[in-house]
């Protein structure tokens, strides 16, 4: 079974690794000239459920080797008030915990595994169309005029997925969250921090949400979500210089009694800005010959910390279905039945978290009064047990997906 995989991010590379392990014939088609994601984003977390999915294709070491254990999140207001704290996921029985790593290390490490295992990768292949073949299967068409035929086309092409629209033109476009994404890496010297290495500090500033963690070597890894009512175009974002982004963040963070402005000022490397999106329910995930996975099917807010983990889960479970079901349409039906309710529950959970980042004066006041109570209830073993549905998700590679 030849599996055409569109996109070389987490979902695409893990799908390729899983298909190779299952004895299928995966081929990866990437629009960029190198590994996807190396120029996008700063860092991310892979939760314990994501590490479990990577373990199914012997790729968990990519995150474990390049990342560092992540323990707790401490929450503050822009006034410097401590609002509470909670664990970032549970510790599994084997000691596995959530890990934080540079996005480029995760994407690059998974891509290197694909190449090392002999899976064909084709660069400069931007999908423009696809059609079912009379005898079964699908033909993918690319912007350079080439085509590729396979038994199934897997759209792992991200939140702005072309595949999603090819499956069903009525499928929704991504929803702008009203927030931007930026971040960088700064030396800790000269910045007074009240955090332990591996822990996160999340700050609801007056004009901008800001977060940071400290790597084992002492470097500060930070991100910010500046709100914007109007969605900036990609062209506008590309024109922004690092200096313009720093100046804007400095103005937004200056009123806060936190180290945010000093951390941004200490950042020497180039920084960029992207928009933040999620997806409302996507009605049609597949058409019997094409299917979407990862952000193409259910982009989740970064506030959930689950984007990469859900993408890895999707990829492994889809391939198990292709391996175990008698036909491609039956496999795609089974995949959707196994995944839809779980991922949509997490998308809704992440959206609720995101909404707290863009509140006005009244909303901020009520939030800062309510959060200490909410976070006290959210901390500790009992609260973490209630989140077992999210984190304690195990994929048994050897079990059949047909039942």
C-alpha positions as CSV (number, residue, x, y, z in Angstrom):
1,X,0.0,0.0,0.0
2,X,1.6,3.3,-1.2
3,X,0.8,6.0,1.3
4,X,1.2,9.6,0.1
5,X,1.9,11.9,3.1
6,X,1.6,15.6,2.5
7,X,3.7,17.7,5.0
8,X,6.8,17.0,6.9
9,X,5.9,18.3,10.4
10,X,5.2,16.1,13.4
11,X,2.0,14.5,12.0
12,X,3.6,13.8,8.6
13,X,7.0,12.4,9.8
14,X,5.4,10.3,12.5
15,X,2.9,8.9,10.0
16,X,5.8,8.1,7.7
17,X,7.6,6.3,10.5
18,X,4.5,4.4,11.5
19,X,3.7,3.4,8.0
20,X,7.2,2.1,7.5
21,X,7.0,0.1,10.7
22,X,3.6,-1.4,9.5
23,X,5.2,-2.6,6.3
24,X,3.4,-0.1,4.1
25,X,5.1,2.1,1.5
26,X,5.1,5.7,2.7
27,X,6.4,8.6,0.7
28,X,6.7,12.1,2.2
29,X,6.0,15.2,0.1
30,X,7.2,18.5,1.6
31,X,6.6,22.0,0.2
32,X,9.7,23.5,1.8
33,X,13.3,22.9,0.6
34,X,14.3,21.4,3.9
35,X,12.6,19.9,7.0
36,X,9.2,21.5,7.7
37,X,9.1,23.8,10.8
38,X,12.8,24.6,11.1
39,X,12.0,28.3,10.4
40,X,8.7,28.4,12.3
41,X,7.9,28.6,16.0
42,X,10.4,28.6,18.9
43,X,9.8,25.8,21.3
44,X,7.0,23.5,22.4
45,X,6.1,20.8,24.9
46,X,5.5,17.1,24.2
47,X,3.1,15.8,26.9
48,X,3.3,12.3,28.3
49,X,0.6,11.1,25.9
50,X,2.7,12.4,23.0
51,X,5.8,10.7,24.2
52,X,3.7,7.5,24.4
53,X,2.7,7.9,20.7
54,X,6.3,8.5,19.7
55,X,7.4,5.4,21.6
56,X,5.1,3.3,19.3
57,X,7.4,4.2,16.4
58,X,10.7,4.2,18.4
59,X,11.0,8.0,18.1
60,X,10.5,9.1,21.7
61,X,14.2,9.5,22.2
62,X,14.1,12.6,19.9
63,X,12.1,14.5,22.4
64,X,13.8,13.0,25.5
65,X,17.3,13.6,24.2
66,X,16.8,17.2,22.9
67,X,14.4,18.4,25.6
68,X,14.3,18.8,29.3
69,X,11.7,17.6,31.9
70,X,9.0,20.1,32.6
71,X,7.4,20.1,36.0
72,X,5.0,22.9,37.1
73,X,3.4,26.0,35.8
74,X,3.3,29.1,38.1
75,X,0.7,31.7,37.3
76,X,1.1,35.4,38.0
77,X,-0.8,38.6,37.2
78,X,0.8,41.6,35.6
79,X,1.0,43.2,39.1
80,X,3.3,40.4,40.2
81,X,0.7,38.7,42.3
82,X,1.1,34.9,42.6
83,X,-2.2,33.3,41.4
84,X,-1.4,29.7,41.9
85,X,0.4,26.7,40.3
86,X,-0.2,23.3,38.9
87,X,1.6,20.3,37.5
88,X,2.2,20.1,33.7
89,X,0.8,16.7,33.4
90,X,1.4,13.6,35.5
91,X,4.4,11.4,36.1
92,X,3.8,8.0,34.5
93,X,4.6,4.8,36.2
94,X,7.8,4.5,34.3
95,X,8.9,8.0,35.3
96,X,8.0,9.7,32.0
97,X,7.1,13.4,32.3
98,X,6.3,16.2,29.9
99,X,9.3,17.6,28.0
100,X,10.1,21.0,26.5
101,X,12.3,21.3,23.5
102,X,13.1,23.6,20.6
103,X,10.6,23.1,17.7
104,X,13.5,22.8,15.3
105,X,15.0,19.9,17.3
106,X,11.7,18.0,17.3
107,X,11.0,18.6,13.6
108,X,14.6,18.0,12.5
109,X,15.0,14.9,14.7
110,X,11.9,13.3,13.3
111,X,12.8,14.2,9.8
112,X,16.3,12.7,10.2
113,X,14.7,9.4,11.4
114,X,12.5,9.3,8.3
115,X,15.6,9.7,6.1
116,X,17.7,7.2,8.2
117,X,15.0,4.6,7.8
118,X,15.0,4.9,4.0
119,X,11.6,6.5,3.6
120,X,11.5,8.5,0.3
121,X,11.2,12.3,0.9
122,X,10.4,14.8,-2.0
123,X,11.0,18.5,-1.4
124,X,9.5,21.4,-3.3
125,X,6.2,19.6,-3.6
126,X,3.3,21.9,-2.8
127,X,-0.1,20.1,-3.2
128,X,-2.5,21.9,-5.5
129,X,-5.1,19.1,-6.3
130,X,-6.0,15.5,-6.0
131,X,-8.5,13.1,-7.7
132,X,-9.7,9.6,-7.2
133,X,-8.5,7.0,-9.6
134,X,-11.0,4.8,-11.5
135,X,-9.5,1.6,-10.2
136,X,-9.1,2.8,-6.6
137,X,-6.6,5.0,-5.0
138,X,-5.8,8.7,-5.5
139,X,-3.6,10.9,-7.6
140,X,-1.9,14.0,-6.0
141,X,-1.0,17.0,-8.1
142,X,1.7,19.4,-7.2
143,X,2.5,23.0,-8.1
144,X,5.6,22.0,-10.1
145,X,3.4,20.0,-12.5
146,X,4.3,16.5,-11.2
147,X,1.9,13.9,-9.9
148,X,2.0,10.9,-7.6
149,X,-0.4,8.0,-7.3
150,X,-1.1,6.0,-4.1
151,X,-3.7,4.0,-2.2
152,X,-4.4,6.9,0.2
153,X,-3.4,10.5,0.6
154,X,-2.7,11.7,4.1
155,X,-3.0,15.5,4.6
156,X,-0.6,16.4,7.4
157,X,-0.3,19.9,5.9
158,X,-1.1,22.0,8.9
159,X,-3.7,24.5,10.0
160,X,-3.9,26.1,6.5
161,X,-4.3,22.6,4.9
162,X,-4.9,22.3,1.2
163,X,-6.0,18.7,1.7
164,X,-8.9,19.7,4.0
165,X,-10.5,21.8,1.2
166,X,-9.9,19.1,-1.4
167,X,-11.7,16.6,0.8
168,X,-14.7,18.9,1.2
169,X,-14.8,22.5,-0.1
170,X,-17.4,23.3,2.7
171,X,-14.9,22.4,5.4
172,X,-14.1,25.5,7.5
173,X,-11.0,27.6,7.3
174,X,-8.9,28.1,10.5
175,X,-10.3,30.6,13.0
176,X,-8.1,33.5,14.1
177,X,-7.8,33.5,17.9
178,X,-7.1,37.3,18.2
179,X,-3.6,36.6,19.4
180,X,-0.1,36.5,18.0
181,X,2.7,34.2,18.7
182,X,6.3,35.2,19.2
183,X,9.2,34.2,21.3
184,X,12.9,33.7,21.7
185,X,15.9,32.7,23.8
186,X,17.7,35.1,26.2
187,X,20.6,34.8,28.7
188,X,19.6,34.8,32.3
189,X,22.5,37.1,33.3
190,X,21.2,40.4,34.6
191,X,17.5,39.3,34.8
192,X,16.1,38.6,38.2
193,X,14.0,35.5,38.0
194,X,11.9,33.6,40.5
195,X,11.6,30.2,38.9
196,X,13.3,26.8,39.0
197,X,14.8,25.2,35.8
198,X,12.1,23.3,34.0
199,X,9.2,25.1,35.5
200,X,7.1,27.6,33.6
201,X,5.9,31.0,34.7
202,X,2.8,32.2,32.9
203,X,1.9,35.9,33.3
204,X,-1.4,37.6,32.5
205,X,0.0,41.0,31.8
206,X,-2.1,44.1,31.4
207,X,-1.6,44.3,27.7
208,X,0.1,41.0,26.7
209,X,0.2,37.4,27.9
210,X,3.9,36.4,28.6
211,X,5.5,33.1,29.6
212,X,8.9,31.7,30.2
213,X,10.9,28.7,31.4
214,X,14.5,28.2,32.3
215,X,16.5,25.5,30.5
216,X,19.0,23.4,32.4
217,X,21.9,25.6,31.1
218,X,20.3,28.7,32.5
219,X,19.0,30.1,29.2
220,X,15.5,31.7,29.3
221,X,13.1,30.4,26.8
222,X,10.1,32.8,26.4
223,X,7.0,33.4,24.4
224,X,4.4,36.1,24.2
225,X,0.8,36.4,22.8
226,X,0.1,40.0,21.9
227,X,-3.6,40.5,21.1
228,X,-4.7,42.1,17.9
229,X,-8.4,42.5,17.0
230,X,-7.7,42.6,13.2
231,X,-5.9,39.6,11.8
232,X,-2.6,40.7,10.2
233,X,-1.9,39.2,6.8
234,X,1.1,36.9,6.2
235,X,2.7,39.7,4.2
236,X,2.3,42.1,7.1
237,X,3.9,39.7,9.5
238,X,6.8,38.9,7.2
239,X,7.5,42.6,6.9
240,X,7.9,43.1,10.6
241,X,11.5,43.4,11.7
242,X,12.8,41.9,14.9
243,X,13.3,45.5,16.3
244,X,9.7,46.4,15.6
245,X,8.5,43.3,17.4
246,X,10.8,44.0,20.4
247,X,9.7,47.6,20.6
248,X,6.0,46.6,20.5
249,X,6.5,44.0,23.2
250,X,8.5,46.4,25.3
251,X,5.6,48.9,25.2
252,X,3.1,46.2,26.1
253,X,5.1,44.6,28.9
254,X,6.4,47.9,30.4
255,X,3.4,48.4,32.7
256,X,3.8,45.0,34.3
257,X,5.7,44.3,37.5
258,X,7.4,41.2,36.0
259,X,10.7,40.4,34.2
260,X,9.0,40.2,30.8
261,X,10.3,43.5,29.3
262,X,13.8,42.8,30.5
263,X,13.8,39.3,29.1
264,X,12.7,40.6,25.7
265,X,15.3,43.3,25.8
266,X,18.0,40.7,26.5
267,X,17.1,38.6,23.5
268,X,19.9,38.9,20.9
269,X,18.6,36.5,18.2
270,X,16.1,37.3,15.5
271,X,12.5,36.9,16.4
272,X,9.4,36.8,14.3
273,X,5.6,36.9,14.7
274,X,2.9,34.6,13.5
275,X,-0.9,34.5,14.0
276,X,-2.5,32.0,16.3
277,X,-5.3,29.9,15.0
278,X,-7.5,27.0,16.0
279,X,-10.2,25.1,14.1
280,X,-13.9,24.7,15.0
281,X,-15.3,21.3,14.3
282,X,-14.2,20.1,10.8
283,X,-17.2,18.1,9.5
284,X,-15.4,16.0,7.0
285,X,-12.1,14.4,7.8
286,X,-11.9,12.0,4.8
287,X,-13.6,11.1,1.5
288,X,-12.6,7.4,1.3
289,X,-9.2,8.1,-0.4
290,X,-7.9,11.2,1.4
291,X,-7.8,12.1,5.1
292,X,-6.5,14.9,7.3
293,X,-4.5,14.5,10.5
294,X,-2.9,16.8,13.1
295,X,-3.5,20.5,12.8
296,X,-5.2,20.0,9.4
297,X,-8.0,18.2,11.2
298,X,-8.1,19.9,14.6
299,X,-5.7,22.8,15.2
300,X,-5.6,23.2,19.0
301,X,-4.6,26.3,20.9
302,X,-1.0,26.3,22.1
303,X,-2.4,27.0,25.6
304,X,-3.4,23.3,25.7
305,X,0.2,22.1,25.3
306,X,-1.2,19.3,23.2
307,X,-0.6,20.2,19.5
308,X,2.4,18.0,18.8
309,X,1.1,15.2,21.1
310,X,-2.2,15.0,19.3
311,X,-0.5,15.0,15.9
312,X,1.7,12.1,16.9
313,X,-1.4,10.2,18.3
314,X,-3.3,10.8,15.0
315,X,-0.5,9.5,12.9
316,X,0.1,6.3,14.8
317,X,-3.6,5.4,15.1
318,X,-4.3,6.2,11.4
319,X,-1.6,3.8,10.3
320,X,-2.8,1.1,12.7
321,X,-6.2,1.4,11.0
322,X,-4.7,1.2,7.5
323,X,-2.7,-1.8,8.6
324,X,-5.6,-3.7,10.2
325,X,-8.7,-2.8,8.2
326,X,-9.5,-4.6,4.9
327,X,-10.0,-1.4,2.8
328,X,-8.8,2.2,2.9
329,X,-12.4,3.6,3.3
330,X,-13.0,1.3,6.2
331,X,-9.7,2.3,7.8
332,X,-10.4,6.0,7.5
333,X,-13.9,5.5,9.0
334,X,-12.3,3.7,11.9
335,X,-9.6,6.3,12.4
336,X,-12.2,9.1,12.7
337,X,-14.4,7.0,15.1
338,X,-11.3,6.5,17.3
339,X,-10.1,10.1,17.3
340,X,-12.9,12.7,16.8
341,X,-14.4,12.9,20.3
342,X,-11.0,13.0,22.0
343,X,-9.4,15.7,19.9
344,X,-12.5,17.9,19.8
345,X,-12.7,17.8,23.6
346,X,-9.1,19.0,23.9
347,X,-9.7,21.7,21.3
348,X,-12.6,23.1,23.4
349,X,-10.5,22.9,26.5
350,X,-7.6,24.8,24.9
351,X,-9.9,27.5,23.5
352,X,-11.3,28.2,27.1
353,X,-7.7,28.6,28.3
354,X,-6.9,31.0,25.4
355,X,-9.9,33.2,26.1
356,X,-8.4,34.3,29.4
357,X,-5.5,36.0,27.5
358,X,-7.5,38.8,25.9
359,X,-9.7,40.2,28.6
360,X,-10.5,43.8,29.4
361,X,-10.2,45.6,32.8
362,X,-13.3,44.0,34.3
363,X,-12.4,40.6,33.0
364,X,-8.9,40.8,34.3
365,X,-10.1,41.8,37.7
366,X,-12.6,38.9,37.9
367,X,-10.0,36.5,36.5
368,X,-7.4,37.5,39.1
369,X,-10.0,37.0,41.9
370,X,-11.2,33.7,40.7
371,X,-8.0,32.0,39.5
372,X,-6.4,31.4,42.9
373,X,-9.5,29.4,43.9
374,X,-9.6,27.6,40.6
375,X,-5.9,26.7,40.7
376,X,-6.0,25.4,44.2
377,X,-8.7,23.0,43.0
378,X,-6.6,22.2,39.9
379,X,-3.5,21.3,41.8
380,X,-2.6,18.0,43.5
381,X,-3.1,14.3,42.8
382,X,-6.9,14.4,42.9
383,X,-7.1,17.1,40.3
384,X,-4.5,15.4,38.1
385,X,-6.5,12.2,38.3
386,X,-9.4,14.1,36.7
387,X,-7.2,14.9,33.7
388,X,-6.3,11.2,33.2
389,X,-8.6,11.3,30.1
390,X,-6.1,13.6,28.4
391,X,-2.7,12.4,29.6
392,X,-3.2,8.6,30.2
393,X,-3.7,7.8,26.6
394,X,-1.8,4.7,25.6
395,X,-1.4,3.3,22.1
396,X,-0.7,-0.4,21.9
397,X,1.0,-0.9,18.6
398,X,0.5,-4.6,18.6
399,X,-3.3,-4.5,19.3
400,X,-5.6,-4.5,16.4
401,X,-7.4,-1.3,15.4
402,X,-10.3,-3.3,13.9
403,X,-12.0,-4.0,17.2
